[in-house]
Amino acid sequence: MKRLILIIALIFCSSKISSQQLYTNKGETIFDGSKESFEPIKAINNNSVSIIDTENGNIAALIYIKDFEFRLGLMQEHFNENYMYSSKFPKSTFEGVIQNFNFEKLENNYTNFIIEGEIEIKGVKKNITTVAKIKKTVYGIDLNTSFNIKLSDYKIKIPRLVFKKIDENVVVNLNYSYEKK
């Protein structure tokens, strides 16, 4: 019995070793909830973590909410305390698949790929589909994508006092450079 468990563990570990994974912990996530002619509601997170399995196109990302930086400290405070409740919901996650992904066929110019998966924000999970531009680099790959999320879908309520300043549909941009893990 012990021998069987050891053999299964070795097979599992060797399949994980042969699988090529690319990783980033410095991904740039930008969101913009600005409305025209008002103060920009924009933040950048340069510490987003993501991993891609190059054999099957599986992709996952983890974004810590408190790592978003705003131009004004008061905006950052309101974002964390009044909208995102980052002490209760400290992170956002994504798990998905890059459709028809083949690492060996990637070139050094951008190619469009469809990514489908599930995003979780404030404990609410929603399916999402987006088009990403991906290219091979010397160290791994670069991935860029942009998509919209509707705040009310994730139980993010905008107070009436600032409703005219914050857009209900927020644009999210991802710029990630992956390297071998």
C-alpha positions in Angstrom: 0.0 0.0 0.0 2.8 2.4 0.9 4.5 1.6 -2.4 1.3 2.3 -4.4 1.0 5.7 -2.7 4.6 6.5 -3.4 4.2 5.6 -7.1 1.1 7.7 -7.4 2.9 10.7 -5.7 5.8 10.3 -8.1 3.6 10.2 -11.2 1.7 13.3 -10.0 4.9 15.2 -9.3 6.5 14.3 -12.6 3.5 15.4 -14.6 3.5 18.7 -12.7 7.3 19.1 -13.4 6.8 18.5 -17.2 4.0 21.1 -17.3 5.4 24.5 -18.2 4.0 27.4 -16.2 4.5 31.1 -16.7 4.1 33.5 -13.8 4.0 37.1 -12.9 3.7 38.9 -9.6 4.0 42.4 -11.1 1.0 42.4 -13.4 -0.5 45.8 -14.0 -4.3 46.0 -13.4 -6.0 49.3 -14.1 -9.6 50.2 -13.5 -11.3 53.3 -14.7 -14.8 54.2 -13.4 -14.7 57.9 -14.5 -17.4 59.8 -16.1 -16.7 62.6 -18.5 -16.2 66.1 -17.1 -15.7 64.8 -13.5 -12.7 63.9 -11.4 -11.0 60.8 -12.7 -11.9 57.7 -10.8 -8.9 55.6 -11.7 -6.5 53.3 -9.9 -3.5 51.1 -10.7 -2.4 47.8 -9.1 1.2 46.8 -10.0 1.2 43.7 -7.8 -1.3 41.5 -9.6 -0.3 37.8 -9.5 -1.1 35.4 -12.4 -0.1 32.1 -13.7 -0.6 30.4 -17.1 -0.2 26.7 -17.9 1.3 26.7 -21.4 0.2 23.1 -22.1 -3.6 23.6 -21.7 -4.1 27.4 -21.6 -5.4 27.5 -18.1 -5.0 30.9 -16.5 -5.5 32.2 -13.0 -5.1 35.6 -11.4 -5.1 37.0 -7.9 -5.5 40.7 -7.2 -5.3 42.2 -3.7 -7.8 45.1 -3.5 -5.7 47.2 -1.1 -2.9 47.3 -3.6 -4.9 49.6 -5.9 -3.4 53.1 -5.8 -5.4 56.2 -6.5 -4.2 59.7 -7.3 -5.8 61.0 -4.1 -5.5 59.2 -0.7 -9.1 60.0 0.2 -10.4 58.2 -2.9 -8.3 55.1 -1.9 -9.7 55.2 1.6 -13.3 55.4 0.3 -12.7 52.7 -2.3 -11.4 50.2 0.4 -13.8 51.1 3.2 -17.1 52.2 1.5 -17.2 50.3 -1.8 -15.0 47.2 -1.8 -14.9 46.4 1.9 -11.4 45.2 1.4 -10.9 44.1 5.0 -13.8 41.6 4.5 -13.0 40.9 0.8 -9.3 41.4 0.5 -8.8 39.9 -3.0 -10.4 39.4 -6.4 -9.7 36.2 -8.3 -10.0 34.9 -11.9 -9.9 31.3 -13.2 -10.3 30.5 -16.8 -8.9 29.1 -20.1 -7.3 30.7 -23.1 -9.2 29.2 -26.0 -7.1 27.4 -28.7 -3.9 28.4 -26.9 -0.7 26.8 -28.3 2.5 28.2 -26.7 4.7 26.7 -29.4 2.9 28.5 -32.2 3.0 32.0 -30.6 5.1 34.6 -32.4 6.6 37.9 -31.3 3.7 39.9 -32.6 0.3 40.0 -30.8 -2.4 37.5 -31.6 -6.0 37.7 -30.4 -7.2 34.9 -28.1 -10.6 34.5 -26.4 -10.4 34.0 -22.6 -13.3 32.5 -20.8 -13.6 32.1 -17.1 -15.0 33.1 -13.8 -14.2 36.3 -11.9 -14.9 36.8 -8.3 -15.3 40.3 -6.7 -16.6 40.9 -3.2 -17.6 37.3 -2.9 -19.7 37.4 -6.1 -18.7 35.1 -9.0 -19.6 35.8 -12.6 -18.6 34.3 -15.9 -16.7 36.5 -18.2 -15.4 36.3 -21.8 -12.8 38.7 -23.2 -10.4 39.0 -26.1 -6.7 39.2 -25.1 -3.7 40.1 -27.2 -0.8 37.7 -26.5 2.7 37.5 -27.9 5.8 35.5 -27.1 8.8 37.4 -25.6 12.4 36.4 -24.8 11.4 35.5 -21.2 7.8 34.2 -21.7 4.7 36.0 -22.9 2.9 39.3 -22.7 -0.9 39.5 -22.3 -3.0 42.6 -22.7 -6.8 42.7 -22.4 -9.6 45.1 -21.6 -13.1 44.4 -20.4 -16.1 46.0 -18.6 -17.7 45.1 -15.4 -21.0 46.4 -14.0 -20.6 47.4 -10.4 -24.1 46.4 -9.3 -23.4 42.8 -10.6 -20.8 42.6 -7.7 -22.9 44.3 -5.0 -20.9 47.5 -5.3 -23.3 50.3 -4.5 -22.7 53.9 -5.5 -24.2 56.5 -3.1 -26.6 59.0 -4.7 -24.3 61.8 -3.7 -21.5 60.6 -6.1 -23.7 58.7 -8.6 -23.1 61.3 -11.3 -19.3 61.1 -10.8 -18.8 57.3 -10.9 -19.7 55.2 -13.9 -21.7 52.0 -13.2 -19.7 50.3 -15.9 -16.0 50.2 -15.0 -13.3 49.5 -17.6 -10.6 47.0 -16.4 -7.3 46.8 -18.3 -4.7 44.1 -17.7 -1.1 44.3 -18.9 0.8 41.2 -17.7 4.3 40.0 -18.6 4.8 36.3 -17.7 8.1 34.5 -17.2 9.1 31.0 -16.4 8.4 30.0 -12.9 
